[in-house]
Amino acid sequence: MYVGRFLVVGPQIAAYRVSSRSFPNRKIIQRDDALTVVPTQDAPETDNPYISYNCVRTADGSAVVGNGSHVDPITEKVELGYPARDALTESLLALDYEKDDYDTPRIAGVVGDGSAFVGTVRRDALLVREVTEPTLVATYERDAPESFDFAAETATEAAADAYDLDFEHPVCAAGVARTDDGFEFAVENGE
């Protein structure tokens, strides 16, 4: 089944995976306190604004994950002291779904200190939910948050497990996990 880009968010862990039929030439790199999806060296030139973006950022004791440019304003709102639910809701509503040929939903999650939230904005709905167990939301087919069996406990396990899930066209994946010292990141580029 092709579900497109997806994320899994739980109270202490999150994972994000790029799945793509049309632009598989991407990887995730770490830059400062962010994980960023970028084209690979062999990727064709494109002016598509949805190809490169921060997919994981941390701020003020929280980690934000998502499938596009909305990760940055969500992170900025968390840094300003907004509750995670409000940061997700306002940013997803303001940026709305992607205006591409598929009306691709924007998906995002926040792992906070003691709470976690997941959200999506689609052409027909804005859904934001607090989660107490791993919850998946994808851009296609599974575009409403749903409980999901995801047993990863470290960032490395989260990235690897997300990459290996039985959904079509994996490209790259990111994992983030809360530790005693903040958050750890991991990347799986399928290499």
N, C-alpha and C positions, 0 to 999 in steps of 0.2 A: 504494500500500500504506500502511495506517495502522500505524505502529509506536509511536505515543504519544510520550512524552518520550524523548529520547535524548542521549547524549554521545559524543564522540570524544576519545580521549586518546592523545597521543604523547609522546615524550621531552621535547619543548620547548614543546608547545602543547596546548590543550584547547578544546573547544567544547561548548556545551550548548544544546539547543533544546526549547522548550515547543511541543508539538503537542497540540491538544485539539479534541475534538468537542463536549464538554459545557460547557466554560467557556473560551471564546476571549477573554474580556475581560480580558486580562492584559498586562503589560509588564514590562520589566526596568529597574530604576533602580540607580544607583551610590550607595552610602552608605558613607562612610569607606573601608575596605579590603575592601568586599564588594559583590557584585552581588546584588540581591534581586528576586525575582518578586513583583509586587503586582497587585491588581485595578486596572483603569482606572477613571476617574471614572464611566463609564456602566455599570459592572458591577453586576449585581443583588446585593443583600445576600445573604450566605451565612455559615453557621457551619462550612463545610467546612474542616477543619484542613490540607488538602493544597493549598490555593489560593495561599498566600503563604509564602515561605521564602527563605533565602539560598541561591543556586545556585552562587556562587563566593566563596571566601574565601582569603586568603593567610595563611601562618604559617611563621615560621622557615625561610624559603627554599623553601617549597613552596606550590603552589596546589591547592586542593581544589575539585572541581566535583561537583554532584549534583542530584537531583530532589526534595529535601525537607529536612526538619528534621535529618536525619542529617549534613548538611554541617557543622553546628556542633560536634557531639561529635568528628567526625573531625578537624576543625581543632584543637580543644582538645587532643586526644591528640598530634597532631603537635607542637603548642607545648610539650607536656610531655616531648618527646623520644622518643615511640614511633616505631618504624620505620613507614613509610607502609603497608606490608602489614598490620601488626598494628593500626594505627589504623583502617584500612578494615574488617578482619575483625571486630574487637571491636564497632565501632559498628553495622555492618550486622547482625550477629548479635543484638545487644542490642535494636535497634529493630524488626527483622524486616520483612517485607513490609507494605505499607499495608493496613489492615483496611477496605477499601472494597468496593464491589460486585464489583470485578474482581480482587481480591487483587493489586493492582498491585505489581510489584517495585520495590525501591529500587535505584537505580544510582548509582555514584560513581566518581571517579577522583582520583588525586593525581599531580601533576607535581612531582617533587622535583629535587634537585640531582644530575643524572646518572642518575636512574631515574624510571620512571613505572609506576603500577599502576592497574588498573581492576577494579571489583567490582560484583556484584549479589547481592541476596538475593531469592529467589522463594519461593513456597509450597513448592516441592520441592527447593530447592538454595541453597547459598551458594557463589559462585564468586569468587575473587580471583586475579588474574594479574598478573605483571610484564609490561610491554609494551615492545617495542623499536621498534615501528612504529605508526602510527595504528591505533587499535582502537576499534570501535563496540560499544556495548551500548544496547539500547532496552528500554522497559517491556513492549512487546508484539511478537510475531512474531520479533524478533531479540534475544531476551532472554538470550543467552549471548555473552560477548565474542568478537569476530571481527575479523580484519584488515580494514582499510577504506582505500580509496584516498582520501586527504585531503591535498591539497598546500598548504594554507594555511601561511604562514610568519609572519604578524602576527596580532595579536588582531582587528584590523578584518577581515582576510580570513577568519579562523576564524568570526567571528560571521556575516558575510555568506554564506560558503559553507555553513554549517550551516543557515541560514535558507532558502537556495535549493535545498537537496537535494530530490530528487524523492520525498519522503514527504508524505503527505496532512496537511492542516490545520495549516500553520505558524502560530504565534502570535508568538513572539519568540525571540531567540537571544542567547547571550553567547559571547565569545571571550576567551581569556587566553593570553598568550605570554611566555615567559621572555626578558628583555632583559639587557643588561649591568648595569642598575640594579635588577633585581628582576623584576617582572611588569607588563605593561600589560594593561588591560581594554578591551573594546569591547562595544557593545550594538547589536543590530539589532531594532527594534520594528516593522518592516514599514510604517513611515510614509512 
